[in-house]
Amino acid sequence: MTTITLPRVPREMTVGGASVAVRLPLEAGAVAHRPHRDTLPAPIPGYPGRTVQAVYANCARDEDQCAEVTAAWADSRGAQACTEPACFPDAEPR
């Protein structure tokens, strides 16, 4: 039987509170992406100029929003690193 080891979030990102973008649910096999943030107007009546931050996967900015969690938390839950050039192309199994 062959065992496949998936790429993990780079170790240097798991210290210091760096963030990753993950589509929920955050569980083993979820994919951790480099986050991209867009500032959008918040539809709050009576508060013009309010904004909200929307988080997307850096490699797929036109897809669904993601949750932003720390890289350490995503790694501890078994998330694998996205290996697209815009995210973590040098991610290695560990």
N, C-alpha and C positions, 0 to 999 in steps of 0.2 A: 504494500500500500504506500502511495506517495503522499507526503504531507506538504501542503502549500502554505508558506508563510507570507502573509500579506504585508504591504508596506505600512509602517507605523508613523504616527505624527513625529516629526523630527524632535529628538530629545532636547535640543536647545530651546524649543518652544514650550516645553512642559515645565520650565522653571520661570519664575518671574511673572506669571499671570497673563501670558500672551493668549489672545483669543483666536478661536476658529469658528467657522460657520458650519452648522450641521442641520440637515433636514431631519425633523423628528420622526419617529422615536429614536432617542439616543441609546443604542444598544450595540451589542457585538455585530460587526459588519456594517454599521453606519459609516458614512464617508465624511471625513473632516476636510473642509476646504479653507483656503485663505479667504478671509472675509472682505467683502466690498460693501461699503455703506453709502446709501443715498439719503439725502435730506429731502423730505416731502412735507408739503403743507399739512398741518393737522386740522381736520374738520371740526374744530371746537367753536361753537357759536359764541360770539362776544369776545373772542381772543384772536384777533387778526395777527398774523405774523408768527403764530405758534408753529413749530415744526416737530416732526418725529423722524427717527432714524430707522430706515428699513435696511435689513442685512440680507445680502445675497451671496451666493458662491461666486468667487472671483472668476472662475472659469465659465460660469453660466449665468450672467447677470440678468438675462431675460426670462429666467425660470422662476419658480416659486421662492418666496422668502424663506430664510433659514433662521434658526435660533443661534444666538451667539453665546458660546460657553468657553470656559478656559480650556486650553489645549491639554492641560493635565487631567481635567475631568473627562474630556472626550477620550483620551488615551486610556484612562483607568476603566472606562466603560467598554473598551474594545473597538473603538472606532479606528478605521484604517484611513491612511492619508490618500487624498486625491493626487494622482500623479500627472495631471494635466500640466502643461507648461506654465499656466497662470497661477497654479497652486503650489504643489510641492514636487516638482519633477525629479528631485534627487532623493526622495524618500526611500528608505531601505528597510527591509525586515530587521527586527531586533527581538 
